[in-house]
Amino acid sequence: MVLSRRTFSTIAGTAALGLSLGGSGEACVAAATAPTGPAPGTPAADRRRHTVGFDHYSMIVDGRRVVLWSGEMHPFRLPSPSLWRDVLHKLRAHGYNTVSVYVSWNYHSPAPGSYDFTGVRDLDLFLRTAAETGLYVTLRPGPYINAEVDAGGFPGWLTATRGRARTADPAYLRHVDEWLTAVNRIAVRHLYTRGTGTILLYQLENEYANHVTEHTGRAYMAHLYRKVRADGIDVPLFHNDKGRNGHWAPGTFDTGGERGRWLYGFDGYPSPFKRPPDWGYFGRGGPEGGSTASPRTPGFLAEFGGGWFDPWGGAEFRGKGYAESRRTRDAAYERRFYLTNLANGITLHNVYMTFGGTSWGWLPAPVVYTSYDYGAALDEARQPTAKLVPMHQIGQLLHHFPDLAKLDRAEDVSVATPGVRAYHLVNPDTGAHILVLRNDGPSDTVAAVPLGGTTLRVPVRALDARLLAAGISLGRRTLRHSTAQPMLRLAAGRQDVAVFTGRTGEVTETVLECAVRPAVTVLEGAADCAYDNGALRVRARLDGLTRIAVTGGGAAAPLLLLLADDRTSVRLWPRTTPSGPVLVYGPALLRTAVLHGPTAALTGDTTEEADLEVWAPRGVAAVAWNGTRLRTRVTRSGSLRAERRLPGAGAVRLPPLTGWRRKAENPESAADFDDSAWRTTDLARSAATTPVPAGEPVLFADDYGFHYGDVWYRGRFEGAAGARSVSLSYITGTQGLLMAWLDGRPLGTHRMPVPDAKTVRQGTWTATATFPVAPGGGSHVLSVLVRRMQHDQDGRADDTHKAGRGLVSVTFDGASPAVRWRIRGEAAPDPVRGPLNNGGLYGERQGWHLPGFRGHGWKPAYFPRSERRQGVVWYRTRFRLSVAPGTDASIGLTLMDDPARAYRVQIFLNGWNMGQYINDVGPQHTFVLPNGVLNTRGVNTLALAVLSDGTTPSGPGRVDLTLLGRAAGGVPVTPVNSPGPAH
């Protein structure tokens, strides 16, 4: 069809039709109307009451529509509170208005009744920082979170308790209520409704689908709802359905008679090799399409794939790690999938992950290794990637053009181009039209788009998409149409500024409504401008920043039209201030913009030398950058431009790692080791879901209070004469292993298999290790070390997090001796670093990993190393860094060796367990060392606990510090408390 000019030239205004809401149904607003005007200002803990509601189009905050453009990050995956601000600054600057966060129960609770929200676990500090940064918060405290963390976030001690988890079992709910009380005591102080914080949404449970039709499931969800409300949480609540199935939609469970405060949300992780799914307006309902899963609430993707996780061995990405995740789910993927979501009516859109971070210590579930980079837009080292380009463009678009918060499906548009799908939407109040063009084909193409009596030729690259707009307001002018994507509009000084973006090298056409012929000046770049029949047409090839000044033409104020290619668009930084909008161009990042009288005080980062240009409200005549006043001049564009370029980041010199000292451990393997203080395995019953062999004692480590890392067993027996072999059944999770010694002599090592892509998501891994023996008569000692790889995530709500970990049973071939076992795992949880930091190695229990440990008698060692030994050897060294003040250097530790060598390393930096390296499995070789834990201007202690199976020579090979990124600027970093041994 051909759309008339009238259809596409409706003037976009700020007036809106009245909207009557409330009463019956689930829609809920706090104001009588929800105009499509400017979006609410930057959220803050401003001590003013705010209203939060929604209808089937969008969230409505203080009576105004707002699209939530959200990024997921997990504070527990960045154990340096100062750096939380850095990541939040980057989210805010790149167009996000919301941050979504899990709160992991296991991270905060070392024991029943004990909850720690201090230090790196300071949830109150994170929520304050988010408010100071100007971000809404979606809080997701579980009690179950999944998130590829140990036991799905359940604390280790919960695995040894009675009561089926994720049901209405009273024994389980007692613990849940205690946890929620602890979290909500903090959360209630940060609700946006109260003006004391910016929490806008709160999630109950996580991907809880299996019990939808069972009474106990409904009772469980109802209990959580009542509990959270009783704790004072008054913002809208939601649950995220694992796929858009309609589970836990409004009305499916008892909310105590409260209506209109429950949102339906769902998750989506589609393959990049398939067509984007139609979630919302364009289907028939049910799991495959349609908004009928919850027609009275706005489209809400509580999680949508911003990448994907990678398992041990790299099966997901063919051993290439997260670089491959980032390649297959790149910027084009984001445009193709995320714009389709917007076209489907998704106005609450959370990208999981936007910053993945690190599953340090024993935090990761068995399915993943230490890095949780995820292929996210911000990498694990906090560095921006090319994936931020569409996020930045879309986020700014949604903030500056509120028309997109209320869209209906409009008449179909036939583009007559094979492989291209067109979505046509209209704002019923303003008449603004939005077109999303998506190319699902393997080749670049040019779509023929009928528009206003003419046909536009719009390039759409292979497996990509673009958004076009018509009839939107650019301030005091109206856009007739553009083949470039609108990014932002604002008023700066005496002029309006509008920015449009697209791929480098594309030829774009932008048409403005002009009642009379305007005066047009191309200030920078090249553009062809022509006036005809009430319209100004601007044709330009996107290359850098093209600037066009438009004055007159019937408008009251000049317009500065900026056409930016992708690379340039992420150097344009809009910011709202109480005195008016500010637009900054040039640096790698703008963190803050504050107007002090006539001075615009800016803070931010540069990586290389950069220009600085500022459009600001009238009266601003000076600019300061990171505290330094700059000499500026006024440009023809109406901006203030620094006369000198901003300096880039200086060199960062990393020292070689030398001065290593070495000490072997595992004295537990010796026959005469004193284990009299160890716990006797005398339990007859277990809380585990793994059956205990008949007639055997419980051997599972969790039942004896040992939940994380390695666990030792020592078994004494007599009467084994004639035994030919011993078989040890054990259970660990993926990549676990067992080592055994008889009377101090190594028997060998057994490892769980490396899973392939089909089996990687299996939860529990049980195996039997059989070793030949000839013990003879008399007394004997069997020593066994089991490396557990944490607990299953219980994603199906069937208590698999309670599967046993450690030994299951022991049998002899040729004899039947009774074995009397003692067990020893981790020491009491580190009061600063938390319960997930340490396992049960001898060196950990003795504090060998801690700074300040006095390693008397340790011998010098040199890398590369080559020795064949079953067991554990520790290496320690100290190194000094002198990163210049004002430089944010992201630094990692890289380990490299012959992949045929079978060994693994626990990495401790200043006592903090930064992860596990498995040399012959991979794919991870570089481990991020977060500033704060890493002292960038002083001495650091590095300890490596090397566990080798004795079948091959073991290293380490090369161990080096690696520079992962640097910037001039950053945020002030407070050292993370890293205590040494208690003396």
N, C-alpha and C positions, 0 to 999 in steps of 0.2 A: 504494500500500500504506500501511497504518498501522503505525507502529513502536510497540512496547510501551514503557511507562515504563521497564522494566528495561533495555531497549536503550540508552536515553538518560540513564540515571542511574548508570551504572557509576562507582564512585569512582575518580578519577584519583590514582594513587600514584606513588612514586618507585621501587618495586621493579620489576624487569624480568625477563623470561625469559632464561635463558642463551642465547647465540648462538654457535654453533661456526662459525668462519670460517678461511680460509686453506687451504693444500693446493691442490687443483685449483680451477680457475676464476679469475676476475679479482678477486673480492672480497678485500680485504686490510685487516686491522686489527692493531693492536699489542697489543691486550688480548683476553682470552678472551670477554669480554662487552661489550655496548654498551647499558647501561641507558638508559631514557628518563627520566632525572632532570634536575636542573638542567644547563643548558648549561655548557660550559667557561667559566671566568672570562675577563676581558678579556685578550686576548693582549698579550704584552710580551716584550722581550728580557731575560728574567729569569735567564739563565745556567743554566737547568735543561733537561735533555733532555725532549723531547716526542715522543709517538707520533702519527703521522698516517696514517690509513687510510680505508677506505670499504667499504661493502657496497652492495647494490642499492637500499637506502633512502636513504642519506645519507653524508656524511663522518663519520668517527669520530675525534675528537681527544682524546688522553689517555683513551681508553676511553669517552668520552661522545659522543652524537650531537650534531651541530651542522648547522643549515641555514645555508648561506652566502648572505647577502643583500648583494650587492656593487654598487658603483657604479664606473663607468669615469671616470677622468680621466687626462690626459696631462701630465706635468710639462713637457714641451717646449712645450706650448701656454700656459704661464704663466711667462714669463721673469723671475720674481722669487721666489727660493727662500723668502723669508719668507712669501709668500702661499700656498705649498703647505700650510703648517700651518693657515692659515685655512680652506682648502677641506676639508682632512682633518678638522678640528674639526667642520665643518658636516656632513660625512658621518656621523661617529661620533655626533654629537648626534641626528641624524635617523634613527637606527636601523640604519644600515649597520654590518656587522661586517667588511667586506672592501672593499679598493680594488683595482681591476684597472688595470694600467698597461702600455701599450706602451713599449718602448725603441726609438727610431728611429735606425737605423744612420747615416743621413745627417747627423743632428744632432751626432754625436760624432766623425765621421771626415772631416777635410778632405782626406786623401790616403791612399793605401795605406800601411798600417803605422802610421798616426798616429791615436791615439784620445785624446779629451779628455773627461774626466769631472770638470772643475772648473767653478766659477762656476755659471751657470744650467744647466749640464749635470751637476751633482754628484749622480749616482745614489745614491751612498752616503749623502749627506745626506737625500735623499728617503726612502730606506728606513729610516733612523734615525728620521725624523720620523713616518713611518707607525707604527712600533713605539711611539714615545712617545705617540702619539695613541690607541693601542689598537685598531689595525686589522690584520687579516690582509691579506696581499698576494698577489695573483695576478700573477706577472711574465710579461710577453709580449715577449721581446726579438727576435722575428723568427726568422731574419734578414729575412723579409719581413713587413710589417705591414699594408699597404694604408692604412687610416685616412685616406684622402683627403689624403695627403701626397705630396710630390714623389717620383716613382719608387717609390711604395709603401714608402718608407723606405730604399731602396737609395741609397747615396751617389752623388753625381754622377760621381765618378771610375770607379765600377763600370760606367757606361754605355759607357765606352771600353775595356773589357777583353774579352779572349777568354773563351770558356766560357759555355755556356748557363746562365742563372740558374734556380734552383729545380729543378735536376736534380742527378744524381750526377756531373756533369762535373767532373773533377779540378781544372781551372783555376778554376772557380767555388768549389769546396769549399775550396780553399786560402785564399781570402779569407773565406769563412764561418767556418772554424775560427779564424782570427785574430780575427774579430769576437766570436765566442762566448767565446773565451779571455778577451778583455778584459772582457766583461760578466760572465762567470761568476766571474772573480776577485773581483768585488764582490759578486755575488749569494750566493756560498757563505758569505760572512760574515754573512748575514742570514737564514739558514734557520731556520724555527721548530723543526725537529727538533733543532737544536743549541742552541736557547735564546739565540741571538745576534741574532735578528731575528724577523720574523713572516711571511716568505715561506712560504706554505702550498701553492701550486700553481705550476707552471711550464709554459708553453706552447711547443710546437715548431711553427714555421711558422705560417701563417694562411690559412684558407679555401683550402686546397690540394686541389683536387678533380680537376683535369684529368688527372693522371697516376696515378690510383688503379690502373688496370688495366695500367699499363706497368711493366716491370721497373725502369726508371730511377727512377720515382717511388718505388717501394718501397725501392729502394736508397738513395735520397736521405733518406727518412724514417728508415730504419734508421741511416744515418750520423749524422744529427742526434741520434738517441736515444743512440747509443753515445758521441758526443762530450760531450753534456751530462752523462751519468752519469760519464764519465771525469773531468770537471771537478769532480766532488764534489757535484753537485746530487742530493739523495736524497729530495726530496719527490715526491709523485705528479706525473706528466707527462700532458699532454693535447694534442690538436689540436682546433681548432674547425671542424667541417664547415660548409660554406656551405649551410645547409639540412639537415634531418635525413634524410640519405641513407644513413647507415651507413658512409660513407667513413672509413677509419682507425679503425674500431672495434677493440677488442682482438682480436688474432689475425690481423689483415690484413697485418701486416708484421713483420719480424724484430726483436725486442727483446732479442736475445742470450740467450734462455732465461729472462729475468727475467719473472716472472708477478705479476699483482696490483698493479702500480704504474702502470698506464696507464688513464686515464679517457677515455671518449668524450664529447665536447662538440659542440654545434652552435649555429648562429646562427639568429635569427628576427627578421624585420622585417615583420610583417604590416601590411596597410593598415588604418587606423582605420575604413574604410568597409566592412569585411568582418567576418564572424564570426571570433572567435578560434579558431585551430586547436587541435585536440586532439593534443598531441605524445606523450603518454605512455601512460597506462593504457587509453585508450578507442579504440583502433584495431586494425588488423590487421597493422601493421608496414609497412616500406617508407617511401617519402617522405611518404605522406599520413597516417600515424597508427601508433600502437603503440610500445611500449617495446622491441620486439624488435631495434631497431638495435643495442642493447647491453644485453641483459636482466640482466647481472650487475653493472652499474655504475649509480650513481645518476643520475637525470635531471639533465642539466647543460646549461643554456643559457649558453654562454660569452659570447654577446652577444644581448641582446634590446632591441628598439627603445625607447629613452627619448626619441625625437624622430626627426628625419631631417635630412640635410644639404640645402643649397639651392645651386643652381648660379648662375653668372653670369647676370644678367638676371632672376633670380628665377622661372624657369619652373616650378619645383616647387611654389611657393606663390603663384603669380599676382602676383608682384612685391611681396608683402606681407612677405617676409622671415621671420625666425624667429619672429616673433609669431604667424604663421599656423601654423607647425609646432607651437608650444606650444598653440594653440587646438584643432587637430585631434587632437593626442595629449595631451589634458589629463588632469586627475585622474581623470575617469570612465573614460577610455581605460585608464589604469594599473590601476584596480580591475578592469575587465572583462577585460583581457588578463593581468595579472600573477596575479590570483586564479585564473584558468583554468589558468595554468601550474602554480601550486601544487597545484591539484586534479589535475593530470596527473602528479604525482609529481616535479616539478622542485624539487629541494632545493639545487641550486647555480644561483643566478639572478643574472646580472650585467646591469645596466642600462647600455646604451651609447647616449648618454652621460648621466652624471649631472652632470658639469661639463664643458662642451665647450671653452671657452677660445678662444684666438686662434691662427690659423695665420699668425703674423707673419713678416716678411721674405719670403723666397722658399720658404717651407715648403709652401704649399698646392699640391696637384695641380691641373692645369688645370680640373678639374670644379668647384672651389669657389672662393669669394672669401675674403677675409681672415677674417671672423668665422666661427668654428666653434661658435657658440652652441648650435646643434643643436635648439633648443627644449627644452633640458634643464631638469631640476628646479632646478638652480642656473644662473642665466644667466651670460653672458660676463663681466659685471661682478661676479660672485660674490654676486649678490643672490638671496635665496630667492624662489621663486615658489609659486603655489598647487599646483603639481604635487608639492611636498614633502609635502603632507598625507597622501595614501595611502602614500607611501614611509615616512614617519615611523610611521604606524599599523601597517603590515605589518611593518616592521623590528622595532619593539618587540614586537609579537605573537610573531614567530618567536624572539626572544631569550628572552622570559619564559615561553613555553609550549612546552617541548620536545616535547610530544605531536605537534606537526606535523612533526617530523623522521622519523617512522615511521608512515606511513599506508597502509592497504590500501583497495581499493575495497570499499564495503559495498553492501547491498541498495539498489536504485534507489528513489528517492523521487519520487512523482508529485505535482507541485504543481498540476496541473490549471489552469494559467494560461497562455494563449497567449503565445508568445514568450519564456517563461522556461525556462532550462535549469538543472537541479539536478544537482550533483555531491555524492555522499554518500561519505564516507571515515571510516575508523575506525582508531584506534591499537590493534593487537592486544594490546599489553601493558597499557595503562591502561584500555582501553575507551572512551576519549574519542572523541566523534563530531564531525566537521566537515562542515558543509554550505556549499557555494558556490552561490549563486543568481545567475544571470546573465540580464539582460534584453537581448535582441538587437533588441527592437522599438523603434519610433520614439516611443513614448509611455510615460509613467510608468504603473506598474501596482502592484497589490498581489497578491503571491503567496500562495496558500492552502497552507500547509505543514503536513502531518500530523505531529504531534509528541506522543509520550507520551499517546496517547488523546484528544488534542484537536487542533484545527486553529488554527495561528497565522496571523495576517494580517500579512505582512511587506512593507513598501513597497520596491520596487526601481525606481529611476529609469531612464528611457530610456537605452539604450546604457551601462549601468552594471552593477555587481555588488556583492554584499556577502557577507561570511563570517559564518556562525553557528556557535556551538559548544555542545556539551552534554557533561556529564560531565568537564569539566576541573577541575583543582584550583585554588582561589583561595587557597591557603595551607593554612589549617586548616578550610576549608569547601569544599564542592563545588558547582559550578554545575550546576543541572538543565538549564537552557537560557536563552538570551537572544536577543532579536531585534536587539540591538546587537552590534557586533563587539568581542570582547575585545582590549585593547591591551597591558595590562601587569598584573603582580601582583608585589608585594614585601612584605617585612616591615619596618616602620619603627617603632622603639620597641616598645611593647607591643601593637601592632595589625597586622593585615594590611591592605594597601591593594590594591584592584582597580579598574582603569579600563576602561570600555567606551565606545565611540565610535560616531558615525554622523552623518548629515546633519542640519543645523540644522532644527528644526521637526518632526522625526519623533517619533512616539510609540513608545516602546520598552517591552518587557516583559522583565524579568530575574527569573529564578526560582532561589532558593537552596534546597538541601537543608537542612532544620532538623528535628532529631529532636523538639524541643519548641518551643513558641512563644518567639521571641526578643523582646528589647526593641529597638524601632526608633525612631530619631530622625532626622527630616529636618532637617539642619543648614543647608542653603542650597538655594534653588530650590524647586520644587514637585514632589511625587511622591505617588502613592497606594500605600499598602503594606497588604497583607492576608496573613494566615497561614491556611493550609488544608491539612489532611491531609499534614503533614510538609514543607511547602514555604512559603517566604516569597516572595510575588509583589510586585514593585516595578514600577509603571507610571509613566513620566515622559516628558515632552516634552523633547527635547534642545534646550537653550538655555543657552549658557554652561557653567557647571560646577555640576551638581547633586550635593549631598553627603548621603549617608545613612549613619548609624552603626548598626551591627547588633551587639548584644551578646547573649550567652547563646545559646539555641537549641541547646545541646548541644556548642558549639565551645569550645575552651579559650581563645581570644583574640577580641577584638573585630575586626570587619571595617569598614573605611571603604570604602564603595562610591561611586565617582566616575563620573558619567555626563557625558561631554564631547562637545560638538558639534565639528565639524571645526576651526573657528577656534580653539577652546580647546585641542584635543588637541595642537596643535603648540606650545603653551606649557607643556606638561608634560614635564619632562626627568628621566628616571631615570638614575641613575649608580651603578655598583658601586664600592665602596671596600673596602680590607682590613678595615675595622671594620664593614662592613655596607652595605646599600643606602641610597641617598639619593634622594628625589624632590623636585624643585624645580618651582615653578609661578610663572609670571608673565613673566619676561623674554623677549626675542626669541630669545635663544640662550644655552645653557649650554655653556661650553667645558670647564671643569675643575671638579672637586669633590674637595677634599682635607680630611680630618678631622685637625685638630691638637688633640688632647686634647678639650676641651669645645667647640671652635670648628669650624664648617663653613666652610672658606675656599673661596669660589666665585669663578669668573671667567666673564665672558660679555658679551653685548651687549644694549643696548636701542636701539630706534629712537625710540620715544615713551616718555613716562612710563609706568612699569609697577609693579605690586605685586610683592612678593617673598615667597614662602612656601616653607618647607622642612620636609619630613618626614625625619627623620634617626634614626640608632640611639640607643638609650638613653645618656644621659650628655652628649649634645650640647645645649648651652644657649645658644650664641651663634653669630652668623652674620657673616661678612665678605664684602663684594662688591667685587671688583676692588681688594682691599687696604684697603678702608675698613670698619671695624667698624660694624655697624648696631644700633640699638636695636630689640628685638623683644619680642613678647608671645606667650604660648601661646594657641592658638585651641581652640575646641571640637572641631576636627578632629584635634587632637593634633599640630599643626604649630607651627613658629615663624614668625611673620609680622612683617615689617619695619613699624615704626610709620609710616615715611614712604615714599612711592613713590620708586622709582629714577628718576633724571633721564633724559630722552631725549637724543638727539644734538643738539648745538648747531648753529647755522646755519653753513653753509659758503659763503663768498663767493668767487666765481671772477672773476678780472680779465678785462676785454676784451683781445683780442689786437691790439695796436697796435705801432707802431715797426718795421714790416716793411721789409726791404731786399731789393733785387732784382738778379739778374745772369743774363743769357742765356748759354747755353753752346753745345754741339756745334760747337766749332772743327774737329772732325774732318770736317765737311762742306765746309770750304774747300779750294780746289784746291791751295793752297800749304802745307797742314798737313804737318808733318814726321812721317811714320809710319815712319821708318827703323828704329825699335826694335820695331816690331810684328812679330808672327810671320807668316812667309810660309806660305801654304797650299800646301804641297808634298807632302802625303801622297797616295799612290795607292790606299791601302786603308783601309777604315773598319770599326770594330767595330759600326757601326749596322746595324739591320735594314732601314733605308731604302736602296734601291740607289743607288749613285753613278753618275750618267750616264756612258756610255762616252766615254772620251777626256777627261773632265773631272777636275780635282783634287778631293780631298775638301774640302768647305767647311763641314761640320758643326762647330759650335763645340766640342762635347765632345771631339772627337778632338784638339783643340789645347789642352785643359786649361781651357776656359771652360764652366762648368756652370750658372751661375745669373744670372738677370736679363738685362739688355740686352747685345748684342754688336754691335760695329762692324766693317764691312768697307770697305776702300778698294781699288778695282781700277783699274789703269792699262792703257790700251790705245791703239793707233793703228789707222789703216786703217778707220775707221768711216764714211768719206764715203758718203753715200747711205742711211745708216740712217734708218728712219722711226720705229722704236719699239724699246724695250728691254723684255724680259720677264724678270722675276726670279722664279724658283720658290723658295718658302721654306716652312718648316714650324715651327710654334710651339706648338701646343696651343690650346685654346679662348681666344678674345679676344686672341690675339697680333696683331702688326701689323708692317708694314715701311714705312720711310720712305727715300726716295732723293733724292740730289742729283747733278747732273752739272755738274762744274766749279764747284761752289759754288752752283748755281742749283737751287732746289727743283723736283723732278719730281712730287712728290705722295706720298700715303700710301695704303696698301692694308691693310684690316683683315679678319681672319677674321670670319665671320658669327657673330651671336649664335645659339647653338643653341636649338632648342625642346626640350621635355621628352623627345621621342623620340630625339633625336640627342645629347643632352648627355653621354651616357656613352661616346660614341666616343672612342677614345684619341688618335689622331694626326690633326692637321689640316694638310693641305698645300694651298697655293694658289699662284697665279701672278699677280704684279702686272705689268701692262703700262702703260708710260708713253710718250707720244710724245716723240721726240727728233729733233734735227737737228744732230748734233755737228760735221759738216764734217771737214776734214782735220786732221792734226797729232795731238798727244798730248792725252789726256783723262783725267780722274779721275772715277770713279763711286763715290760715297760712299753707304753703305747702313747704316741702323740697323735692327736686328731686335729687337723686344721678344718674348722667349720667355716662354711661360707655363708653363714647367716640363715635366717628363717624364711620360709616361703611367704609370699605376700597375701595369701588368703583372698585372692581376687574373686573367687566364686562363693565366698561367705560360707565355707564348709570346714572351718577351723584348721586349715592346713598349716597355718602359722605355728600350730602346736605339734607338728610332726617332730619326732625326736631328733636330737642332734648329738653326735658323739658315738660311742660304742653302743651296739645293740646286744651282742652276745659273743661268746667265745666257745669253740668246740675243738677237740683234738681228735685226730684220726689215729686209732691204735691205743687210745687211753681215754679215761674219763675223770681227770682230776677235778676237784672242786677248787675254783679260783676265788680268792678273797680279795676284792678290789678296794682300792682307795683312789680318790679323784681330786684333782686340783686344777682350777682355772684361774681367771683373772682375779687380781686383788680388789679391794674395795674401790669403787669408782673414783677416778680422779676428781676432786671437788671443784676444780677449775675447768678442766678440759671435758669433763662429763663422762657418762657411762660407756659411750661408744668409742672412746679413745684407745683403750688398752685391752689386749688379750691376755692369755695365760702363759706366755713364754717366761722362762726363768729370768732373763734379762729385764723384761718388763716389770716383773714382780720386785726386782732388785733396783729398779730405777736407772738402768743403763741408758735409757733413751732420753733422760732428763738433762737439761743444761745444769752445769755445776757438779755433775757426778764425777767423783774422783776415781778415774780409771787406773789406779795403781797396778802395775804389773802387766798392763796391756802392751802388746808388742807392735812395733812399727809394721805397716803394711803398704803395699804399692799396687796400683791398678795399671793395666789389667791384671786380674787375679785368675789363677787356675788351680783348683784343688778338688780332690774327690773325697767327699765325706758325707755321711748321712747325718743330718741334724742341722744345728743352728750355729752360725758364726756372726758375731757383731763387729761392725766397723764404725768408728767415730772420728770426726774431725771438727775443726772450727774454722770459720772463714769470716772475713770482714768485708763489708760493703761500704761504699762512700758515694751513694747516689746524691747528686746535687740537690739542695733544697729547691722546691718548686718544680721538680721533675717527677712525674709519675711513671716509674719503670715497672713493668710487669715481667716477672722473672719465674722461670721454671727450672726443674731438675730433670735432666735427660740421661737415661740409662740405655746403653747399646752394647750388644754382645752377639756372639754366634748363636742364632736361634736354635741350634741343636742342643744347647746346654740347658739342662733341666734344673732350674732353681727359681726361687721367687724372693722378693725383697719387700719388707715393711719399711717405709720411709718415715723417719721422725725428724721434724724440724723444730728445734727448741722445745722438744717434748711433745709436740703435736703430731699425731699420726696422720700423715698426708696421703696415705694410700698404699696400695699393693701392686707391685710390678711382677708379672710372671713372664720370664724371659722367653720360654719356648711356646707360649700361647699368644700373648699380646692381645690386641694390637697396640696398646698404649705404651709409649716410651717416655713421654714428657709429662711431668707432674707440676701443676701450677702451685707456686708458693705464695700465698696471698700476703700482701703488705700488711704489716701489723703483727701477724705471726712471724713474717720475715722482717728482720730489722734491716732496713735499707741504708741505715747510717750507723753501723756498729757491728758487733760480733754476733755470730749465729753458731749454734751447735747442730750438726747434722749427724744422725745415727741411722745405720742401715742394719736391719736384722735379716740375714740371708739364710733362707731355709732351702737346703739342697737334698736330693733323694739319694745321692751317692752313685747313681747309674752313669753319670757323665761328669766331666770336670765342671765346676761351678765358678762363677765370677764373684764380684762384678767385673765387667769389662771396662768400658768407658763410663765415667760419671762426671757430668759437666753441668754447670749453670748455663742457662739459655735465656737470652733476651727475647721476650715474646711481644713486646710493644713498649713504646715510650711516648710521653707527651709532656710539653711544658704546661703546667697548670695542675690539674688533679685536685684532690681534696686533702685537707690536713688529716694525717693518719695517726691515731693514738695507738701506741704499742699494746698488743694483746697480752694480758697477764700470762706469763710462762714460767711458773715457779719450778725450782729444782727440787732435789730430794729433801725431805724433811729430816732434819738432824736433831 
